[in-house]
Amino acid sequence: MTTTLVTGARGKVGQSVITRLHAAGHAVRAASAAPAELSVPDGVETAELALDRPETFDAALRGVRQVFLYPEPAGIHELVKAAEAAGVEHVVLLSSSSVLGPDAENDPLASHSLRVERALAASDLTCTFLRPDAFASNAFGWAPVIGRSVPVQLAYPDAHIAPIHPEDIADIAVAALTGDSPAGASLIGRSVTLTGPESLTFREQLAVLADAIGRDIAVEHITRAEAEQQLGHHMPAPMVTSLLNLWEAADHGPATVHDTTRTLLGRPARTFAQWARENAAAFTRP
Ligand SMILES: NC(=O)c1ccc[n+]([C@@H]2O[C@H](COP(=O)([O-])OP(=O)(O)OC[C@H]3O[C@@H](n4cnc5c(N)ncnc54)[C@H](OP(=O)(O)O)[C@@H]3O)[C@@H](O)[C@H]2O)c1
């Protein structure tokens, strides 16, 4: 049986990919920068692999034919070489729809994934690029504020996105890795843009969350400068600028909704309301 290496195994999508492949009887190796922190099903091997530390690559890739890859440009050229040497045939990359944006090469968020796509495209490996839009799970960032019942402060409350449920990304990744696309369309070697089923503003997402937790959530409109200061506590300044530019641009009308989940899986994409119901408990803790 061929082994699939799943990187970023502590991540939301990585964990779901591991569980699904294992349940379907595939040999899986869960790779993480911190393997001791992993909780994987019995029968799943674990390995240390930090995408920015090439000395961890060879052992993690031994005997592997496919890789589910989180994007990290720091060690990507070394990873490609190690994967080719190990006999890897297919890589499924968790990329981002941001690579399709204007000036992606010079945008700190988009170039992170784009540099990885380019290194893979220049290799001998067969590559499948999954390009999701914003994850529904980004809403976890609001959980501490909502839990304390204070207003959610946003510079662009009416920015539209089409949030995708991480489980839909995992389902599509598994279809690419197994070659079993329920809708019959092979994904191997393709680049696909993935979104949720509807365009929602941040304000509308918060209303959906309010419904899920059974109480109102107040929204407070703040200035861009105030948002810059707040976000600056969690990420570098160029990333903050890039994110705020993205939301500013999204402030002018509905986000494009792609029907890739239906086309690839033969069923509708999971809604943000479903994600909110499944994760409501995270928004009720002070
Ligand atoms: N969030 C979005 O809206 C979005 C949109 C498009 C594309 N993407 C791409 O998707 C990828 C995952 O996005 P995400 O933001 O949702 O992250 P995530 O799935 O939570 O994964 C974060 C990664 O960070 C590592 N990590 C470090 N410390 C961790 C901890 N304490 N708990 C869990 N993971 C930890 C994990 O890798 P190890 O296990 O190896 O340490 C994990 O794979 C990103 O590379 C991003 O470029 C995200």
The ligand as an SDF file (V2000), in Angstrom:
LIG
                    3D

 48 52  0  0  0  0  0  0  0  0999 V2000
   -7.3930   30.8630    6.8950 N   0  0  0  0  0  0  0  0  0  0  0  0
   -7.7670   31.1900    5.6660 C   0  0  0  0  0  0  0  0  0  0  0  0
   -8.7230   31.9380    5.4270 O   0  0  0  0  0  0  0  0  0  0  0  0
   -7.0020   30.6260    4.4930 C   0  0  0  0  0  0  0  0  0  0  0  0
   -7.4590   30.9070    3.2010 C   0  0  0  0  0  0  0  0  0  0  0  0
   -6.7570   30.3650    2.1210 C   0  0  0  0  0  0  0  0  0  0  0  0
   -5.6300   29.5630    2.3510 C   0  0  0  0  0  0  0  0  0  0  0  0
   -5.2140   29.3290    3.6290 N   0  0  0  0  0  0  0  0  0  0  0  0
   -4.0250   28.4890    3.8590 C   0  0  0  0  0  0  0  0  0  0  0  0
   -4.3590   27.3940    4.6790 O   0  0  0  0  0  0  0  0  0  0  0  0
   -3.3220   27.1310    5.6160 C   0  0  0  0  0  0  0  0  0  0  0  0
   -3.9310   26.8650    7.0000 C   0  0  0  0  0  0  0  0  0  0  0  0
   -4.6070   27.9550    7.4270 O   0  0  0  0  0  0  0  0  0  0  0  0
   -5.1610   28.1900    8.9130 P   0  0  0  0  0  0  0  0  0  0  0  0
   -4.8740   29.6030    9.1920 O   0  0  0  0  0  0  0  0  0  0  0  0
   -6.5660   27.7530    9.0160 O   0  0  0  0  0  0  0  0  0  0  0  0
   -4.2660   27.3140    9.8520 O   0  0  0  0  0  0  0  0  0  0  0  0
   -4.4470   25.8770   10.5350 P   0  0  0  0  0  0  0  0  0  0  0  0
   -5.2280   24.9550    9.6900 O   0  0  0  0  0  0  0  0  0  0  0  0
   -4.8930   26.0790   11.9230 O   0  0  0  0  0  0  0  0  0  0  0  0
   -2.9590   25.3500   10.5110 O   0  0  0  0  0  0  0  0  0  0  0  0
   -1.9020   26.0540   11.0400 C   0  0  0  0  0  0  0  0  0  0  0  0
   -0.6250   25.2540   10.8810 C   0  0  0  0  0  0  0  0  0  0  0  0
    0.2470   25.8070   11.8310 O   0  0  0  0  0  0  0  0  0  0  0  0
    0.9290   24.7830   12.5260 C   0  0  0  0  0  0  0  0  0  0  0  0
    0.7490   25.0070   13.9530 N   0  0  0  0  0  0  0  0  0  0  0  0
    1.6540   25.6240   14.7080 C   0  0  0  0  0  0  0  0  0  0  0  0
    1.2250   25.6840   15.9700 N   0  0  0  0  0  0  0  0  0  0  0  0
    0.0000   25.1220   16.0140 C   0  0  0  0  0  0  0  0  0  0  0  0
   -0.9530   24.8870   17.0480 C   0  0  0  0  0  0  0  0  0  0  0  0
   -0.7270   25.2390   18.3430 N   0  0  0  0  0  0  0  0  0  0  0  0
   -2.1310   24.2900   16.7430 N   0  0  0  0  0  0  0  0  0  0  0  0
   -2.3910   23.9110   15.4730 C   0  0  0  0  0  0  0  0  0  0  0  0
   -1.5190   24.1200   14.4550 N   0  0  0  0  0  0  0  0  0  0  0  0
   -0.3300   24.7100   14.7300 C   0  0  0  0  0  0  0  0  0  0  0  0
    0.4020   23.4590   12.1100 C   0  0  0  0  0  0  0  0  0  0  0  0
    1.4170   22.7360   11.4470 O   0  0  0  0  0  0  0  0  0  0  0  0
    2.3090   21.6660   12.2370 P   0  0  0  0  0  0  0  0  0  0  0  0
    1.4010   20.6170   12.7680 O   0  0  0  0  0  0  0  0  0  0  0  0
    3.3030   21.1420   11.2220 O   0  0  0  0  0  0  0  0  0  0  0  0
    3.0170   22.4070   13.3170 O   0  0  0  0  0  0  0  0  0  0  0  0
   -0.7710   23.7870   11.1810 C   0  0  0  0  0  0  0  0  0  0  0  0
   -0.7470   23.0760    9.9950 O   0  0  0  0  0  0  0  0  0  0  0  0
   -2.3820   28.3290    5.5850 C   0  0  0  0  0  0  0  0  0  0  0  0
   -1.1390   27.8890    5.1250 O   0  0  0  0  0  0  0  0  0  0  0  0
   -2.9930   29.3190    4.6200 C   0  0  0  0  0  0  0  0  0  0  0  0
   -2.0490   29.8180    3.7060 O   0  0  0  0  0  0  0  0  0  0  0  0
   -5.8730   29.8360    4.6950 C   0  0  0  0  0  0  0  0  0  0  0  0
  1  2  1  0
  2  3  2  0
  2  4  1  0
  4  5  1  0
  4 48  2  0
  5  6  2  0
  6  7  1  0
  7  8  2  0
  8  9  1  0
  8 48  1  0
  9 10  1  0
  9 46  1  0
 10 11  1  0
 11 12  1  0
 11 44  1  0
 12 13  1  0
 13 14  1  0
 14 15  2  0
 14 16  1  0
 14 17  1  0
 17 18  1  0
 18 19  2  0
 18 20  1  0
 18 21  1  0
 21 22  1  0
 22 23  1  0
 23 24  1  0
 23 42  1  0
 24 25  1  0
 25 26  1  0
 25 36  1  0
 26 27  1  0
 26 35  1  0
 27 28  2  0
 28 29  1  0
 29 30  1  0
 29 35  2  0
 30 31  1  0
 30 32  2  0
 32 33  1  0
 33 34  2  0
 34 35  1  0
 36 37  1  0
 36 42  1  0
 37 38  1  0
 38 39  2  0
 38 40  1  0
 38 41  1  0
 42 43  1  0
 44 45  1  0
 44 46  1  0
 46 47  1  0
M  CHG  2   8   1  16  -1
M  END
$$$$
